[in-house]
Amino acid sequence: MQVELSAGTVEYTDSGGPGPVVVLVHGLLMDGSLWDGPVADLAADHRCVVPTLPLGAHRHPVRADADLSLPGIARLLGEFLARLDLRDVTLVGVDTGGALVQLLMADGVARVSRVVLGSCEAFDNFPPGLTGKTVVTSGKLSPRLFGLFMQQMRLRAVRRLPIAFGWLTKRGDATTAGWVRPILTDAGIRRDTVRMLRAAGADPGFLREPTERLPAFDRPVLVVWASEDRVMPPEHGKRLAALLPKGKLVEVADSYTLLPLDQPAEFARLIREFTTR
């Protein structure tokens, strides 16, 4: 499915159905396929809506004047919720998707009734780990040179390095291989991605001021953190849960940052328990 927003065309999947609405948000250089495992489980009794935002693995280049800063993409996510008229939403984010969700929480977005924050950027952790620092630094290249740099990601051995996806997922290499294809094949996507990375690199403290407003978010929040996370410090999960008036922390074993790839069944179970509580 597709929807036209102010930035351009955004693809999404929608499982339909009358159940609780869950909107699932991916991270940097990822697309909605991040959520395939949990959605296969949750769609039995939830309406799962999964946008692919312009974060580097999207398939439709956005408008040349689109705001591709991370706060700008968070506003685009809010626009997506309004355009589809989604209400009483459980908003779920992992990796940079969790940072986007925090930006909406800080603005008190009315359509959201519950939030799940998986292992994600928080506080001053941006760009996160070797992966984040490498990717954001690569945005200084021209779009053409950035595309040549990303050609290396066709190799599994490179994708498994700590500077790539190696510290983000234990088991999800087949999925990550698909995320790099739009950059390799579409000059417009390379242009968008370089613009987005440069904007992110120019504002590494984008979460600091919104974090100060998170204690005003009075709706239930489940913080789910990978206990073996090597990119998003587990201490940040504890701090986030303590910061939020209705926050609760759950730690998940045998997973890196991308819980939907490494522990899809457990993540789906936690979301279902949370939404039906």
FIROPA-323343 format. One line per 10 residues: number of its first residue (from 0); their letters; for each residue x, y, z of C-alpha. Coordinates in steps of 0.001 Angstrom, whole numbers, plus 500000, padded with zeros to 6 digits. Layout:
% residues N
NUM	a	X,Y,Z; ...
***
This chain:
% residues 277
0	mqvelsagtv	500000,500000,500000; 501005,503628,499524; 499997,506976,500956; 500896,510455,499727; 502320,512641,502483; 503919,516078,502423; 507366,514556,501810; 506185,512227,499038; 505050,508617,498698; 505323,506375,501766
10	eytdsggpgp	504777,502637,501460; 503169,500678,504254; 501558,497361,505061; 498287,497022,506935; 497084,493656,508196; 493566,495036,508698; 491129,493601,511182; 489196,495012,514144; 491816,494369,516823; 493943,496932,518669
20	vvvlvhgllm	495946,499127,516289; 499715,498672,516493; 502010,500907,514421; 505560,499554,514185; 508498,501842,513365; 511856,500702,511962; 515286,502299,512240; 518066,503732,510103; 518854,501909,506821; 515911,499558,507452
30	dgslwdgpva	512418,499059,506047; 509166,497610,507295; 510375,494027,506788; 512068,494395,510182; 508647,493610,511659; 507648,490592,509535; 508184,488095,512360; 506170,489877,515076; 503439,490871,512596; 502959,487253,511494
40	dlaadhrcvv	502056,486511,515121; 500234,489708,516133; 498025,489979,513033; 495832,487180,514367; 494243,489608,516838; 495736,493050,516111; 495670,495488,513229; 499371,495900,512420; 500353,498963,510384; 503988,499167,509281
50	ptlplgahrh	505270,502217,507353; 508592,502296,505506; 509917,505764,506295; 512624,507583,504257; 515489,506303,506399; 517599,504773,503628; 515851,501539,502633; 512707,503120,501183; 511810,502497,497529; 510241,505822,496518
60	pvradadlsl	512520,508885,496563; 510946,511761,498447; 510639,515367,497303; 513853,517331,496991; 512709,519833,499623; 511489,517252,502156; 512746,517685,505725; 514866,514567,506269; 516194,515480,509694; 515165,512940,512335
70	pgiarllgef	512722,515427,513931; 511353,516018,510419; 510855,512285,509881; 509157,512048,513294; 506709,514729,512124; 506175,512687,508962; 505291,509696,511145; 502750,511838,512984; 501353,512913,509618; 501098,509246,508627
80	larldlrdvt	498988,508474,511722; 496686,511400,510913; 496431,510637,507185; 495286,507068,507919; 493125,508388,510784; 494605,505869,513199; 493394,506245,516788; 494084,504617,520137; 497405,503496,518666; 500068,501406,520350
90	lvgvdtggal	503228,502913,518853; 506234,500585,518770; 509776,501600,517874; 513165,499898,517852; 516611,501323,517039; 516202,504806,515482; 512478,504056,515262; 512435,504247,519055; 514046,507686,518897; 511329,508853,516473
100	vqllmadgva	508691,507531,518864; 510281,509476,521741; 510069,512676,519679; 506322,512111,519207; 505913,511294,522899; 507589,514578,523831; 504986,516386,521719; 502158,514470,523398; 500717,513063,520178; 497003,512540,520866
110	rvsrvvlgsc	496441,509489,518646; 498803,507325,520708; 497467,505584,523811; 500406,503266,524566; 504066,503026,523596; 506587,500198,523338; 510220,501277,523178; 512545,498469,522113; 516318,498855,522366; 516859,502284,520832
120	eafdnfppgl	518776,505536,520874; 518165,507476,524064; 519653,510418,525954; 523036,511242,524347; 523568,507944,522521; 523671,509226,518953; 525106,508126,516652; 525068,504805,518511; 527990,502375,518537; 530347,501585,515697
130	tgktvvtsgk	527428,501028,513333; 525872,504427,513886; 529151,506314,513791; 530217,504581,510557; 526898,505157,508811; 526551,508804,509825; 530167,509517,508859; 529604,507896,505453; 526910,510512,504812; 529697,513047,504266
140	lsprlfglfm	530389,511335,500944; 528722,512435,497736; 525695,510301,496780; 527772,508573,494065; 530652,507748,496419; 528186,506745,499127; 526701,504241,496693; 530156,502824,495961; 530854,502586,499696; 527599,500703,500252
150	qqmrlravrr	528434,498172,497504; 530461,496350,500147; 527228,495536,501980; 526335,493001,499294; 528815,490678,501038; 527578,488779,504067; 531008,488974,505700; 530830,492781,505557; 527217,492949,506784; 528241,490889,509813
160	lpiafgwltk	530968,493327,510866; 530422,495487,513974; 530524,498585,511758; 527546,497229,509776; 524714,495038,511128; 526878,492567,513071; 526177,494099,516484; 522551,494867,515704; 521253,491345,515049; 522364,487804,515772
170	rgdattagwv	520051,486035,513325; 518658,488528,510840; 521250,488637,508046; 518820,487501,505333; 516588,490474,506154; 519412,493010,506358; 520624,491953,502893; 517398,493312,501418; 517715,496666,503155; 520736,497775,501125
180	rpiltdagir	519256,497100,497660; 517426,500441,497166; 520640,502372,497837; 522533,500230,495343; 519966,500528,492574; 518333,503978,492824; 520157,507321,492613; 517177,509069,494213; 517375,506861,497285; 521122,507531,497544
190	rdtvrmlraa	520392,511265,497398; 517727,510977,500127; 519951,508852,502346; 522928,511181,502145; 520672,514150,502950; 519182,512300,505915; 522584,511213,507273; 524039,514703,506936; 521078,516170,508807; 521476,513546,511545
200	gadpgflrep	525205,514198,511815; 524610,517932,512117; 522264,517473,515103; 523591,514625,517299; 521869,516052,520380; 518390,515999,518852; 517012,513922,521753; 518277,516043,524644; 515497,518629,524858; 512665,516166,524037
210	terlpafdrp	513952,513819,526768; 513325,516558,529331; 509637,516497,528319; 509175,512707,528517; 508087,512740,532204; 504954,514573,531045; 503924,511561,528937; 501260,510027,531179; 500300,506984,529123; 501582,503404,529632
220	vlvvwasedr	505033,502680,528211; 506684,499275,527975; 510473,499464,527629; 511877,496247,526140; 515662,496013,526092; 518039,493358,524832; 520177,492346,527790; 523110,491595,525446; 522805,494853,523495; 526209,496128,522369
230	vmppehgkrl	524960,499335,520706; 522180,500654,522963; 523383,500496,526614; 521044,498398,528796; 521408,501105,531443; 519477,503408,529106; 516497,501065,529201; 516428,501311,532996; 516750,505099,532876; 513939,505448,530335
240	aallpkgklv	511572,503262,532346; 512354,505234,535509; 511839,508554,533707; 508322,507721,532522; 505434,507918,535009; 503867,504708,533691; 507030,503037,532434; 507861,499360,532896; 511094,497621,531904; 511422,494088,530529
250	evadsytllp	514806,492677,529499; 515047,490015,526790; 517920,487537,526635; 519719,486128,523590; 519209,489176,521397; 521045,492199,520094; 519344,495540,519343; 516940,494291,516670; 514587,492315,518879; 512039,491815,516046
260	ldqpaefarl	514670,489794,514162; 516369,487991,517034; 513351,487321,519291; 510212,487892,517182; 507947,485519,519110; 508929,486919,522505; 508600,490510,521309; 505151,489760,519876; 504146,488094,523152; 505207,491156,525147
270	irefttr	503311,493514,522843; 500150,491378,523015; 500329,491165,526801; 500811,494936,526968; 497943,495871,524632; 495449,493480,526211; 496366,494158,529820
***
